[in-house]
Amino acid sequence: MKNKNIVINGINDVCDFIKASNLVDGDVTLVKGRYIVDGKSIMGVLSLDMTSPINVEYPADANIFENAISQFIVEE
């Protein structure tokens, strides 16, 4: 598993993230504090506080996904 911190701003970014997540054969998990949600669930993603970075965990071989979310990745 790999993990990155991402920032998602607005509904268009959420939609782009969900589309990228659905390309992954395996789990995409978003972790924010004590909350863990399915990264393929629009309701789950929208339930998170998006005012600060969110940690995303995904399979190590999901290179297409990583490239697709590169615009959201931030360094901390």
C-alpha positions as CSV (number, residue, x, y, z in Angstrom):
1,M,0.0,0.0,0.0
2,K,1.1,3.6,-0.7
3,N,-0.3,6.7,0.9
4,K,-0.2,10.4,0.0
5,N,-1.8,13.5,1.4
6,I,-4.2,15.2,-0.9
7,V,-6.3,18.4,-0.9
8,I,-9.7,18.3,-2.7
9,N,-11.4,21.6,-3.3
10,G,-15.0,21.5,-4.5
11,I,-17.4,19.2,-6.1
12,N,-15.5,19.0,-9.4
13,D,-12.4,17.8,-7.7
14,V,-14.5,15.2,-5.8
15,C,-15.9,13.9,-9.1
16,D,-12.4,13.7,-10.6
17,F,-11.1,11.9,-7.6
18,I,-14.0,9.4,-7.6
19,K,-13.4,8.7,-11.4
20,A,-9.7,8.1,-10.7
21,S,-10.5,5.8,-7.7
22,N,-12.8,3.6,-9.8
23,L,-9.8,2.8,-12.1
24,V,-8.1,1.0,-9.2
25,D,-8.4,-2.8,-8.8
26,G,-8.5,-2.8,-5.0
27,D,-9.3,-0.5,-2.2
28,V,-8.8,3.3,-2.1
29,T,-9.2,4.5,1.4
30,L,-9.4,8.1,2.7
31,V,-8.3,8.7,6.3
32,K,-9.1,12.0,8.1
33,G,-8.5,11.9,11.8
34,R,-10.6,9.1,13.2
35,Y,-12.7,8.8,10.1
36,I,-12.0,6.2,7.4
37,V,-14.1,6.2,4.2
38,D,-14.1,4.4,0.9
39,G,-12.4,6.5,-1.7
40,K,-14.8,5.2,-4.4
41,S,-17.9,6.5,-2.5
42,I,-19.0,10.0,-3.4
43,M,-21.0,10.2,-0.1
44,G,-18.0,9.0,1.9
45,V,-15.7,11.6,0.3
46,L,-18.2,14.4,0.7
47,S,-18.6,13.6,4.4
48,L,-15.0,14.5,5.1
49,D,-13.7,17.8,6.2
50,M,-11.9,19.2,3.2
51,T,-10.3,22.3,4.8
52,S,-7.0,20.5,5.4
53,P,-5.1,17.6,3.7
54,I,-6.6,14.1,3.7
55,N,-4.5,10.9,3.6
56,V,-5.3,8.5,0.8
57,E,-4.2,4.9,0.8
58,Y,-4.1,2.8,-2.3
59,P,-2.4,-0.3,-3.8
60,A,1.3,0.1,-4.6
61,D,0.7,-0.9,-8.3
62,A,-1.9,1.7,-8.9
63,N,0.3,4.0,-11.1
64,I,-2.5,5.2,-13.3
65,F,-4.5,6.3,-10.2
66,E,-1.4,8.1,-8.8
67,N,-0.9,10.0,-12.1
68,A,-4.6,10.8,-12.2
69,I,-4.6,12.3,-8.7
70,S,-1.2,14.1,-9.0
71,Q,-3.0,17.5,-9.1
72,F,-4.4,16.8,-5.6
73,I,-1.1,15.6,-4.0
74,V,0.5,17.9,-1.4
75,E,3.7,17.5,0.6
76,E,3.6,17.9,4.4
